[in-house]
Amino acid sequence: MRTFLIIAFLGAFLLGALFIGVKAWSGLAGVDMPWQGWLALIGGSVLTLALGIGLMALMFYSARHGHDDTHHEQGVHREPDPHQPGAPDAPGAPEDAADDRGSSESRGSHR
């Protein structure tokens, strides 16, 4: 049901944007654009789409062929140090800062 509502909302948003776009475009009926303008409009649209598609393809290619693994192995994405101030499990950290594992009492660290 939630998925249907999301799709319905996005569809309504798309239809509204199309309606506004068509209304604005038809409101320019008296404006004449030379062939150079049409060429620039079509060329810019095609190049923008090609750039977006190309960058997305490179992102998926990189992720699927392991090109990002060396970056992650270098330790850029480390787990937070529990002894750093402000860390969820740091001594003296507020109780609501603990993560999903629960508080230290529920993990059995008390004796």
VOMAR-260256 format. One record per residue (C-alpha): residue number from 1; y, x, z; chain. Coordinates in steps of 0.25 Angstrom, whole numbers, plus 2048, in hexadecimal, padded with zeros to 3 digits. Layout:
BEGIN
{NUM {Y X Z} "A"}
...
***
This chain:
BEGIN
{1 {800 800 800} "A"}
{2 {809 80B 804} "A"}
{3 {807 812 7F6} "A"}
{4 {80A 805 7EF} "A"}
{5 {817 804 7F6} "A"}
{6 {81B 812 7F3} "A"}
{7 {817 810 7E4} "A"}
{8 {81F 803 7E4} "A"}
{9 {82B 809 7EA} "A"}
{10 {82B 815 7E0} "A"}
{11 {829 80C 7D5} "A"}
{12 {835 803 7D9} "A"}
{13 {83D 80F 7DA} "A"}
{14 {839 814 7CC} "A"}
{15 {83C 806 7C6} "A"}
{16 {84A 806 7CD} "A"}
{17 {84D 814 7C8} "A"}
{18 {849 810 7BA} "A"}
{19 {851 804 7BB} "A"}
{20 {85E 80C 7BF} "A"}
{21 {85B 816 7B4} "A"}
{22 {85A 80C 7A9} "A"}
{23 {866 804 7AE} "A"}
{24 {86E 811 7AE} "A"}
{25 {869 816 7A1} "A"}
{26 {86C 808 79A} "A"}
{27 {87A 808 7A0} "A"}
{28 {87D 815 798} "A"}
{29 {87B 80D 78B} "A"}
{30 {889 810 786} "A"}
{31 {887 81F 788} "A"}
{32 {882 827 77C} "A"}
{33 {87A 834 77E} "A"}
{34 {879 83E 772} "A"}
{35 {86C 844 76E} "A"}
{36 {86F 851 776} "A"}
{37 {870 848 782} "A"}
{38 {863 842 77F} "A"}
{39 {85D 84F 77C} "A"}
{40 {862 855 78A} "A"}
{41 {85D 849 791} "A"}
{42 {84F 849 78B} "A"}
{43 {84E 858 78C} "A"}
{44 {853 859 79B} "A"}
{45 {849 84E 79F} "A"}
{46 {83D 855 798} "A"}
{47 {841 862 79E} "A"}
{48 {842 85C 7AC} "A"}
{49 {835 855 7AB} "A"}
{50 {82E 862 7A5} "A"}
{51 {834 86A 7B1} "A"}
{52 {82F 860 7BB} "A"}
{53 {821 85F 7B5} "A"}
{54 {820 86E 7B4} "A"}
{55 {824 871 7C2} "A"}
{56 {81B 867 7C8} "A"}
{57 {80F 86D 7BF} "A"}
{58 {812 87B 7C4} "A"}
{59 {812 875 7D3} "A"}
{60 {804 86F 7D1} "A"}
{61 {7FF 87B 7C9} "A"}
{62 {804 884 7D4} "A"}
{63 {7FE 87C 7DF} "A"}
{64 {7F0 87A 7D9} "A"}
{65 {7EE 888 7D5} "A"}
{66 {7F1 88E 7E2} "A"}
{67 {7FE 895 7DF} "A"}
{68 {804 890 7EC} "A"}
{69 {7F9 895 7F5} "A"}
{70 {7FF 8A3 7F6} "A"}
{71 {80C 89E 7FB} "A"}
{72 {805 896 806} "A"}
{73 {7FC 8A2 809} "A"}
{74 {808 8AB 80C} "A"}
{75 {80B 8A3 818} "A"}
{76 {817 89C 814} "A"}
{77 {811 88F 819} "A"}
{78 {80C 893 827} "A"}
{79 {809 88A 832} "A"}
{80 {814 889 83D} "A"}
{81 {812 893 848} "A"}
{82 {810 88B 855} "A"}
{83 {818 895 85D} "A"}
{84 {824 893 855} "A"}
{85 {82F 88A 85C} "A"}
{86 {82F 87C 856} "A"}
{87 {820 87D 851} "A"}
{88 {819 870 855} "A"}
{89 {80F 877 85E} "A"}
{90 {819 881 864} "A"}
{91 {81A 882 873} "A"}
{92 {825 878 878} "A"}
{93 {825 871 86B} "A"}
{94 {828 862 86C} "A"}
{95 {81B 859 86D} "A"}
{96 {81F 851 860} "A"}
{97 {820 85E 858} "A"}
{98 {810 860 859} "A"}
{99 {809 85D 84C} "A"}
{100 {7FD 854 848} "A"}
{101 {7F4 85C 851} "A"}
{102 {7FA 856 85D} "A"}
{103 {7FF 85C 86A} "A"}
{104 {7F9 869 870} "A"}
{105 {7F2 860 87A} "A"}
{106 {7EB 858 870} "A"}
{107 {7E6 864 869} "A"}
{108 {7DF 869 876} "A"}
{109 {7E7 875 879} "A"}
{110 {7E9 871 887} "A"}
{111 {7DF 875 892} "A"}
***
